[in-house]
Amino acid sequence: MFVFRLDNHSGVPPYLQLVQQVRQAVLLGFLQPGDRLPLIREVVEDLAINPNTVAKAYRQMEQEHLVTGRPGQGTFVTEQQSAAMSPSTYTSLRRGLATWLSRAYAAGLDEQAVDALFTSVHHQTRNEDVA
C-alpha cells in the first residue's frame, strides 16, 4: 500500500506534498492504474494532520484526473495518458543523479546550494527544449 510522508521544513503546503507524491509515484510507475490510495482517515491517522487537508489533496488529484473516487470503496489511480517510465530507465537516471549528487556534496555544496544549482539547470534546460 502507498504511504504518504510529510516534510514540515519544506515550505510546501501539506496538501500539495500529498499531490506531488502521487504524481511522482504514478510517473515513476510505483502507482499503477487501479491502485487504491489510503483512505482519508488512514492518512489523517498516519500523519496526524487535519482531515480537510487530506480531502483537499484528494480533490486536487481528482481535478487533475490522477485519481477517481468510488463511493464506499476508496480512491483509485486512473489510467494515465502518458506511460510510466520503464524500470531500467528509472534505474539508470537514478544512478546518474546519485553520482551527480555525490560529486556536488564532495565539492562542498550544501543541500540549499545543490537545490539551487539543480533548479537553475532544470529551468534552463526546459527553456532550451521549448525554444
Rosetta blueprint (number, residue, H / E / L):
1 M L
2 F L
3 V L
4 F L
5 R L
6 L L
7 D L
8 N L
9 H L
10 S L
11 G L
12 V L
13 P L
14 P H
15 Y H
16 L H
17 Q H
18 L H
19 V H
20 Q H
21 Q H
22 V H
23 R H
24 Q H
25 A H
26 V H
27 L H
28 L L
29 G L
30 F L
31 L L
32 Q L
33 P L
34 G L
35 D L
36 R E
37 L L
38 P L
39 L L
40 I H
41 R H
42 E H
43 V H
44 V H
45 E H
46 D H
47 L H
48 A L
49 I L
50 N L
51 P H
52 N H
53 T H
54 V H
55 A H
56 K H
57 A H
58 Y H
59 R H
60 Q H
61 M H
62 E H
63 Q H
64 E L
65 H L
66 L L
67 V E
68 T E
69 G E
70 R E
71 P L
72 G L
73 Q L
74 G E
75 T E
76 F E
77 V E
78 T L
79 E L
80 Q L
81 Q L
82 S L
83 A L
84 A L
85 M L
86 S L
87 P H
88 S H
89 T H
90 Y H
91 T H
92 S H
93 L H
94 R H
95 R H
96 G H
97 L H
98 A H
99 T H
100 W H
101 L H
102 S H
103 R H
104 A H
105 Y H
106 A H
107 A L
108 G L
109 L L
110 D L
111 E H
112 Q H
113 A H
114 V H
115 D H
116 A H
117 L H
118 F H
119 T H
120 S H
121 V H
122 H H
123 H H
124 Q H
125 T H
126 R H
127 N H
128 E H
129 D H
130 V H
131 A L
